[in-house]
């Protein structure tokens, strides 16, 4: 399973979660098997306005199935859900902390509005 997390800057599992999902320039993509992270990739959208994608498009193209987010607006929630991506809100701290909170059931699942 692939899990996407908006981050402030690339720093592996120590990357800070970006509270503003839609404004995030970077995303950590965790390759997860069971309760373990088997790999981590950081992606960045194209700086060219002509080639830019929405975060939902970018994550869907990378096979993300679950998003861990801090703050996320209703439009982005709908766009992710429309692509079959599950969203869990309340992520904070580092990517590692967000993943641990997700495994512990501490994040709330976003539903269609």
C-alpha positions, 0 to 999 in steps of 0.5 A, spaced: 500 500 500 502 507 498 501 512 503 502 520 501 503 525 506 504 532 505 511 535 507 514 542 508 521 539 505 524 533 504 527 529 510 525 522 510 521 520 515 523 526 519 520 530 514 515 535 518 507 534 515 505 540 512 498 543 515 496 546 508 495 540 504 493 543 498 499 548 498 504 543 499 510 542 494 512 536 496 509 529 498 512 523 502 510 517 499 511 511 504 511 504 501 507 500 506 507 492 508 503 490 514 505 495 519 512 497 516 515 502 511 518 498 506 520 504 502 520 512 502 520 516 496 519 524 495 515 527 490 515 534 487 510 537 482 513 541 476 515 548 477 512 549 470 505 552 471 503 549 464 505 542 467 502 543 474 497 538 477 493 538 483 495 534 489 490 529 488 492 528 480 499 527 482 498 522 488 493 518 484 499 518 478 504 515 484 499 509 486 497 512 493 491 509 496 491 513 503 493 520 505 495 522 512 493 530 512 493 535 517 489 541 514 485 539 508 479 543 505 473 540 502 474 541 495 481 537 496 477 532 500 472 531 494 478 530 489 481 525 493 475 521 494 473 521 487 480 518 485 478 512 490 484 515 495 482 514 503 483 521 507 485 521 514 486 527 518 489 530 524 496 528 522 502 532 525 509 532 527 513 528 522 512 523 517 514 517 522 509 520 527 503 521 522 504 514 520 505 511 527 498 515 529 495 512 523 497 505 525 494 506 532 487 509 529 488 516 532 487 519 525 480 521 523 477 518 516 474 524 512 468 522 508 464 525 503 461 532 504 
